[in-house]
Amino acid sequence: MDSILVEDEHTIEELIKERDALLQQLQLEVSKNETLCQQVLEQDMSMDVVVGCHLQEQAARNNNVISELKRQIDFANEAMDKIRQSNNCSICFSPWEAEGSHRIVSLKCGHLFGDSCIRIYLGHRRDCPICKSMAELEDLRYLYGISVLHAVASENLATVRGQE
């Protein structure tokens, strides 16, 4: 019986050593796991910072693009205003009409005028008021295009507003 008791004590000691070794291994694995969790957390925070910086840079680039596009729109609007202002009769400086006595006409040379203005001018002189090339009443050409269509649309809008 003593041998059984000694054997049981020996087995118990081995089991205790095995338990302690397993416990130590478990603690080591838990420590490694905590270290890895901490590293993942730090990497997440670092990635958040990097992504945040990237988003800020992208937003700044987008704002620059938007500012540039706004500048280009302003430039285009100014150019359109100049075109609208220059779409006037060179004789009386009034806007052309789509139809009627002051509708847009051109001479052979290509210069544009209001019909009534150039007819009066050609009644006194036989040259283009701008380039002085020879011109006759027969040289007048009625023009149709975007400017004329725009004038028609404006007149129609005024008519519709007058009916309201």
Residue, then its C-alpha position, 0 to 999 in steps of 0.5 A: m500500500d505504501s508503494i501505491l501511496v508513493e505512486d499516487e503522490h508521484t502521479i499527483e506531483e506530475l499532474i501538479k507540474e503538468r497543471d503548472a506548466l499548462l497554466q504558465q503556457l496559458q498565461l503566456e498565450v493570454s499575454k500574447n493575445e493581449t499584446l496582439c489586441q493592443q497592436v491591432l488597436e494601435q494599428d486601427m487608431s493609426m489607420d484612422v489617423v492616416v485615413g483622416c489625413h487622406l480625407q482632409e487632403q482629398a477634401a482640400r483638393n476637391n475644394n480647390v477644384i470647386s474654386e477653380l470651376k467657380r472661377q471658370i464659371d465666373f470667367a465664362n459668365e463675364a465673357m457671355d456678358k461681354i458677348r451680350q453687350s457686343n450683340n448690339c447694332s454698331i450704329c445705334f448701339s441698341p440690341w438687335e431684334a429677332e423681327g421687325s424694323h431693327r432685326i439683325v442683318s449683315l452686309k457682304c463684308g459680314h458686319l452686323f447691324g439693325d435693319s432700319c439703321i443700316r438702311i438709313y445709313l446706306g441711304h446716305r452713303r454706299d459703304c460699310p460703316i465699319c470697314k468702308s467696303m462698298a455696300e448697297l441695299e441689295d447686299l443686306r442679308y437677314l440672319y437667323g441663329i442663336s442670337v436671333l432665336h434668343a431675341v425671339a424667346s425673350e420677346n415671347l417671354a415678355t408677351v406671355r408675362g404681359q398676358e398674365 
